[in-house]
Structure formats: structure tokens, C-alpha cells
Amino acid sequence: QPFTSLLLVQTLVLMSVSCPLQEQSDDSSEEEAAGDTEMDFLRNLFSSTLGLGSADKVLDELTLEGVARYIQSGKCKNIICMVGAGISTSAGIPDFRSPGTGLYANLQKYNLPYPEAIFQIDYFKKHPEPFFALAKELYPGQFKPTVCHYFMKLLKDKGLLRRCYSQNIDTLERVAGLEGDDLIEAHGTFYTSHCVSFCCRKEYNLDWMKVKIFSDDIPRCDKCSSLVKPGRWISVSFYFSIDFPRCDLLIVMGTSLQVQPFAGLVSRVSKSCPRLLINMEKAGQADPLFGLMGFGGGMDFDSDKAYRDVAHISTCDDGCLALADLLGWKAELEELVKQEHARIDSQDKKEKASESKGAAAKASSASAAPEPKKEE
């Protein structure tokens, strides 16, 4: 046993020397978070393998029913949601990977090395075109939130949602009623945009960005000519540090968990925190080699050691409805969706009527203008 422990310590030291942690960069909080994820790997590997940490089993059953009973127990007071493109597909927004119809297939002309590159800051700085082509397709106002979006709003209304971490730029979380500190939009939001230059970071509003996107211009800063990207500058690592250690339940929906550092967030919660995945396929599972080495950060749904991870394989809407039903919230959720969709439709109708009225008035004014006199 002492020999094994010493060997593991030596292995960890060699790993840290041969694969040094990523240096922090003033230019990108994503790089900082990626470095933290690597540190988590070493920390979890060390503690798990040497048995320096214990985890309490919280769920009485690794099923959706077990999760529902835990939420109802009163012990679950801080829920974090991590969401991706899969929560918006029922709104008519294609996901990334569906053959022929996915967003990735539609962006092939840009020769993306892999789908998630479109959201990575280093790739964006070199090749901003695919991001803004996608932004034009997903611009706010063209889609309505889904059942899944309103389920998160219900969690907020019941005082259970600590925060939602979203990979999406469609802003449907905001339309559904999440706002301000409810949200961390990992890849940006149209509501505020900023210059990507660390020395500038000038802020631009929604109207400015809309003009740029629909005129097919690549947005550049008026002050320093650097790229401008949707998103607010926040200390991402600060939110990580205050949210995940306090999380009682992590709900992951509609994401393949393949984009770092976002995917690494699943390992930021405590070892006893239950993690529920609602997705069309299992995702985020630990590499088998890491499992043999004792690294427990990834999801574990099927092994003999599984004790906290639950995979509910379905669409995000169906999964949320099933969980809401078990919690006794289904009728409330369906009524919320019905009322909010009716409100959005009514608002859209009024806006279109106003636009038509304005266009008609403009045309009438133009036709009534006197013709210029001809010179004799």
C-alpha cells in the first residue's frame, strides 16, 4: 500500500511536469477555466485513488423518480442547470450534429475543423465568419422558448434555481424569464457585446450588433478596430467558485459535453452532488482509462461504482415534462408554456401591425409629396 501510494504520487508529479497546466491569459477567461479543469483532474485523481475523500450517496435510486424524491425532500435547495443546443431543437432551431440538417452541416462551407470550434475564442479571433453566419440564423425574435426553457423558469419561481449555464446564443432562456444573474451565457448573448481586445473591451448594444449582423459586416470596434463579440465580460472563474461547491443537484440537458472548459464543469460539484442528464444519448462519461486510474470527474451511469449519476434518455422537453409530472408540477408547467406562447404571439402580432402601419404611412407621405417644379 505505501509503495502504491508513493508510485501514484510520483505519477502525478511526472504528469504535472510533462503536461503543465495551461497558463492563465489576461485575454480569455475560457483559458483560465481550462487550466482550472486540468488542476481538478490532478486533484481528483490524487484524492480518489488514495482514498482521501468520501462521497455520500444522496439518491435512494438512480432514476428520474429518485431525483424527484430528492427534490421533494427539502434537502435540494440549489440546482444548477447546464444546457446546450438540444434544448432549443423543438423551437425549430437545428442542433449541431444531425446529418444534413444540423447547424454544422449548414456551416461546412467555412471548413470548421469540428462543430464546437465555432464557439471557441481562439478560433473566433482567427475566423469570425462562421460565428456571425450562425448568429444571423439565430437572431432573437424568430423563435419561442420550449418546455425545457420554461421548466428552468419554474425552478427559478420556486426558489430552486441557483443559476443556468448555457452554451446557446439564441437567448431563449431570457425570453422564458431568466435574466441577469440567473444566467451565465458561455458563448455570449446578443443583448450586450464587447470588443475582444483586453485593453479596450468597449461595450456595444443590441441595435448596433443587429445592424452589423444583418448587413453581413464582421463587427469591429469603433475605438480600436478589434473584433466585437456578443457577450458580457464576467469573471467566469468567480461564478464557478461560488456556484458549484454549493450545488445540491446538477441538471445537464441537450449537450454533448464536448466543448471545454464548459464540459469540465460537471466535475466542479462536490462528490456527493447528484447529476441528472436529460439528453438523446449518454454524454460526459469518464474515459475508461481515467476510471481505472481513479479519476471520478466524468459521468458514471453504468459501472458497479455508480452512485449519483442518472441518465434519462429522451428529448429535453419530454424529460422535463416527466420530471415535472413526478414533482406534481406538470399542469403548472403546461399552463405556463401556453400562457407565455400566447403572450409572445400577441406581442408579435402587435409589432407586425405597427410595422405595417408605419410602412403604409411612409408610402402615403412619399406619394403625397409635391413633384419638383420643372425649369422653363
N, C-alpha and C positions, 0 to 999 in steps of 0.2 A: 504493500500500500504506500509506504513512504517513497519507494522507488518510482511508482507510477505517478505520484503527485509531483515529484521532482522532474520527471520526464515531461509532464504536461506543462509545468511552469517554463521549462526550457523551450518547449514548442511554442508557447505564447510569446516568449521573448524573441525567438527567431522570426515569428510571423510579424511582429511589430517592427522588426528591423528590416526584413526583406520586403514587406508590404507596408511602408509607412503610411500613417493616416494622412488623408488629404489635407493639405494646408488650407487654412481659412483664407478667404478672399474678401476684401472690402467691397468687391464688385458684385458679389452674389451671395445672398443668404442661402440659396439652394446648395452651394458648395459647402457652406458651413454645416448645414444639416446632414449632408452626405458624410462629412467627416465624423459627425456625432454618431451616425449609424454604424460606421466601422468601429468606433470605440465601443458601442453597445455590443457588437459582435464579440469582441475580445472579452468584454466584461461578463457577458452571459456565458461564453464558452468556459471561462475560468470558474465562475461560481457554480454553474450547472454540473460540470464534470467533477469538480472536487466536493460537490455536495454542500456548498457554502450558502445555500439559500433554499428555503422550503416554500411550497405553494399549497395553499388551502383549496380544497375543492368546494366551489361555491354552488354550482348547479347540481340539483338532485338527479338530473337526467340530461344527456347530451342531445336534446331535441328542441324543437321550437316550443313545445309545451313546457320543457324545463326552463327555458329562457323566460317565458311568460310568467311562470310561477315566481321566478326570481324577481322580476319587475314588480309583481304584485306584493311581494314580501315586505316592501318598505325599506329594504336594505340597498336598493338600487336608486341612487339619487343623482348621479352624474353620468349621463350617457353621451358618448361621443360617436358621431356618425362620420364615416369616411365613404365618399361616393364618387363614382365615375360616370362615363358616358351611358352605361346601361340603365341608369335611372331616367333617362330622357328619351329612350327609343319609342316608348308608347306615345310620346308627344309628336312623333313624326321626324325626330332627329335621328339620322342613322348612327350606328355605333362605328367603331373603328375597323373591325376585322371581318364583317360579313362580306363574303366573296361577291364582287361585282357591284354591291350597293353601299358598302361601308365607306366612311369618310376617307380612309386610307386609299381605297381603290380610286376614288374621285380625285385624289391628290397625287396620283402616280406620275403625272407629268413633271412634278417637281423633284422626282428621284429621291424621295426620302429614304434614308438608309434603313429605317424601321419606323413604325407608326408613331411611337411616343416621342421621337426626335423633335416633332413639331412644337412640343411644349418645353423643350429644354433650352435654358437661357443661352448656353454656348452656341447651340445650333441656330437659335433665333438671331443672334448677333451677326452671324455669317450669312444666313439665308432667311430673311424675314418674310419672303413672299408667300410660302405656303401657310404660315400662321394667319396672314391677313386675308388670304383667299378663303380660309375656313371661317374667319371672323365675319366675312361678308355673308356667308351662308347662315350663320348662327346669330345674326344681329338681333338684339332684343325686340320683342313686339310681334314676332312671327309665329310664336308657339305658346301653348298653355302648359302650366305645370301638371305633373302627373300625380297619381295616387301616392306614389312614393314621396314626392316633394311635400304633399300635404300631411303625410304621416309624420314627417320630421317637424312640421309646423304644430301638429298635435302634441308631439313630445315637448316642444317649447311651451305651448299653452298650459301643459300640465306640470311645468317646472322641472322637467326631467332632462332636457337637452342642455348639456354644457356647451357644446359647440359642434358645428358641422365643418368638416374639412372636405372641400370639393375640388375635383380635378377639372370641372366643367367651366366653360366660358359662356354658356348660353344664358346665364343669370336667372334661370327659372327658380332657383332657391329663393332669390329676392322677391320675385313675383308672387311666390307662395306665402311670403310673410317673414322669411328670415332676413335679418338685416344687421348692419353694424357689427357688433362684437359676437353675433350669433355665428358668423361665417369667417372662415379662412379660405380664400379662393386661391388655390395653389398656383394656378396658371393665369391668374389675372381676371379682371372684370371690366366691362365697358364703362362702368359708372365713373371711374377715375383712372386716368392714365398718367404715366410718368416717363420722363427721359431716363434711359437706362444708364446714362453716364453717372458714375458715383459722385463726381464733382458737381453735377448740375441737379438732376432729379426734379426738374421743373414739372409741375402738375398741369394736366390738361383735362377739360371737362368732356362730358358725353357728346355734346353738339360738335365740338372741334373734331373729335375722333370719328364721328359719323360722317362728316364731310370728307375726311381723308379716305375712309374705307370705301365709300360708295363712288368716289371719283377714281378709285383704283390707284391712289397715290400711297407710297410707303411713308407712313407718318414719321417726320423728322422734327427735332426740337427747333423752335424758332430762335432759341438762345445759343445753342452750341452745335446744332446740326446732327447730333447723335440720334439714334433710333428712339421712338416713343412706343412704349408697350402698355396695353391695358393692364391695370393692377395698381394696388397701393403699396407703398414701401412700408413694410412692417418688420418687426424683429421676430421672424418665424421661430427662431430657437427659443425666444421668450415664451411664446404661446405653447410650444412643445413642453417646456419645463413646468408650466403651471397647470396644463390640462391633463396630460397623460398619466402622471403619477396619481391623480385624484379620480381617474376614470373608474366607474363601477361596472360599466358594460360598454364594449366597443362593437358597434354595428357597421359592417362593411357591406356596401351594396353597389352592384353594377360596375365593378372594376376588375381588371385582370391582375392588379397589383404588380405591374412590371416596370413602372416608372419610379426611379429613385430621385430624390430621397423620400417621396411620398409613400412608396410601398414599405419602406422601413419603419414607418410609424406604428405598424401593428406590434412591433417589439417594444414600444415605449411604455406600454401599460404594465402594471405590476404582474407578477407571475400568477396571481390568483384571479386576475380580472377575466371574466368570460368574454369570448369573442364570437360574434354571430356573423356569418357570411350569407348574404342573400344574393344569389348570382345564378347564371345559367350553367356554370360549371365551377368546379372547385378551383380556388386560386390562393396564392400566397403560402403554399405549403413549403415547409423547410426542405432544403436539399437533403437527400438521404445520407450523403456523406457527413453533412453538418449534424444530422441526427445521431449518427454513430459517434461523433466527437463530443456530443453532449450539448450542442448549441440549440436552445429551445425557442428562438425568437420567431420562427415561421409558424404558420398554422399547422396543427396536427389534428386531423379529423378521424383517422382510421387506425392508428397504432394502438398497441396494448397500453401505452402510457398516456393516451389522450384523456384529458380530464376537464378541459374548459372550452374547447373549440367546437362550434356547431355549424354545419353546412346545410342550408336549406336551398335545394336546387329548384329554382323556378324563376319566372320573371320577377323583377323587383316589385311591381305592382301587386302581383299575386301573393308574394311573400309578405308584403306589408299588410295586405288585407287579411291574410291568415293569422298573422301575429295580432293584429287589431281585434280580430274575432275572438282569439283566446283571451285577450285582455278585457273583452266586453266593450270595445270601442268601435266596432265595425260600423254600426249605424251612424255614429257621430262622424266617423271619417268619411263615409259616403255622402252624408249631408253637407259636410264642409266642401268636398270636391264639387258637388252640384251647385252650391251657392256661389262659390268663387268662380267657377267657369261661367255661370250666368252673368256675374258682375263683369267679368272680362269681356264677354261677348257684347254686353250693353255698352260698355265703355268704348269698344272698338267701333260699334255702330255709330255712336255719337261723334267720334273723331272723324270717321269717314264722311258723315253728313256735313260736318263743319268744313272739311277739306273741299267737298264738292261745292258747298255754298260759296266758299272763298274763291274757288276757281271760276265759278259762274259769274260772280261779281267782278272779277278781274277781266273776264272776257267781255262783259257788258260795258265796262268802263272803257275798254280799248276800242270797241265798236262805236261808242258814242263820242269819242274824241273828234273834234273838227279836223277836216283834212287841211293840210297846209296850203296856203294860197299860192297859186302859180304866178310866177313873174310874167308880166306882159312884155 
